[in-house]
Amino acid sequence: MDLTIDQIRNAALHFDQNITRLQIIIKGLNNATKHLLNEEFSIDWWGTLDQKYEYESIYRLAILSYEKYIRSTIEVPSGEEELTFYKSEYNVGLIITLAKYITSAFDNPQEILDAYHLKIDDYPIYNGIIILNKDRNLEEIIHTLEKWRVKMIYLKYTDLNIT
């Protein structure tokens, strides 16, 4: 029995083995940001803590988790440049760019960050999270990725010729 494109697409839409893991990780990171705000910054009477600097370490983990989810969701078609493929969706391109910045995968990182109006010396990870969600709610960014995944599934299983 052969499956139709609709059956394959529906199976892909209703089964996402990676999203639960991402949600658990991001929930923990969101809790870490709340703890930082409520516990650490609330007792910093002298203003010695740099909020953006402190948040960046948490946001780095979030960006790398989002990147892992993106890469495990869909494979870049052969012959297509990875960054060009992911840039088709602004937020996904930003996540991939920030992940590459975190892992030092660029020879000239400022050049690639310029596309998103981010500066190396002005907390690019922190400001990148603000671009992704103005309230810095890491869990809301997951919804953006879920919508992107649905688009990718429809693209992948539209012109597929199955016999």
ABEGO torsion letter per residue (X at the ends): XBBBAAAAAAAAAABBAAAAAAAAAAAAAAAAAAAAAAAAAAABAAGABBAAAAAAAAAAAAAAAAAAAAAAABBBBBGBBAAAAAAABAAAAAAAAAAAAAAGABABAAAAAAAAGBBAABGAAAAAAAAABAAGBAAAAAAAAAAAAAAAAAAAAAABBBX
